[in-house]
Amino acid sequence: MPEMIKTGLLLVDDDDDLRETLRLILEHGGFEVLSAGNVNDALKLIGANIFDVLVSDLHVPNDGDGLTVVSGVRHSNPKAVTVIFSAHPEMKAAAAAILAQTDEVFVSHRPS
């Protein structure tokens, strides 16, 4: 039986615990996951790999943000599915502009 080719996914989030948990869940779902904790590391991975899917936090501190990563993935693979998530509820208001480059925006509401 031929080996199945896994879908390559780049996961970007500065929260180490969240990134590791999401990585495990996504790998269990059959994705081949590479992850980065900042924009510079994400851009290095994009330069060395082709990803079919990007899952990124919008607010990644230092040297850019999730949209910088989206642009990098869009340049390397314009057909890649891109998903941005954010814990900032005001993001829903800006989603229309962001959707010009991403496929979906998820906004979570953290308890106060």
Beta strands, then each sheet from edge to edge (+ up, - down):
strand 1: 7-12
strand 2: 31-36
strand 3: 53-57
strand 4: 81-86
strand 5: 104-107
sheet 1: 2+ 1+ 3+ 4+ 5+
end
